Every structure is written in C-alpha cells, then in structure tokens.
Amino acid sequence: MIFGDVVPQGQLAAASLLVSIPVVVMYGFGQRFLTEGLTAGAVKG
C-alpha cells in the first residue's frame, strides 16, 4: 500500500480497523464462555 514516498495513512488506518473488529468480537464471545467454563469447573458438589 506504499506508493513511492506517499503513505496513505487513512487507508492504512481503515484497513487496520476493519481487521481488528472481528478479533475484538471473537475475544468478547470467547471470554464469556471461558469464564463460564472456569467457574463451572471450580464448584464442588
């Protein structure tokens, strides 16, 4: 995405944002299930 000496800052920022959104969403779902699984396994009886 770098053309000569011109770095398209806006396009790079937009691309990094689009790439990071699915990662954040998957982390949110995974964190919830991980916490539920750890607490369910810690209860005796």
Secondary structure, 3 states (H helix, E strand, C coil): CCECCECCHHHHHHHHHHHHHHHHHHHHHHHHHHHHHHHHHHCCC
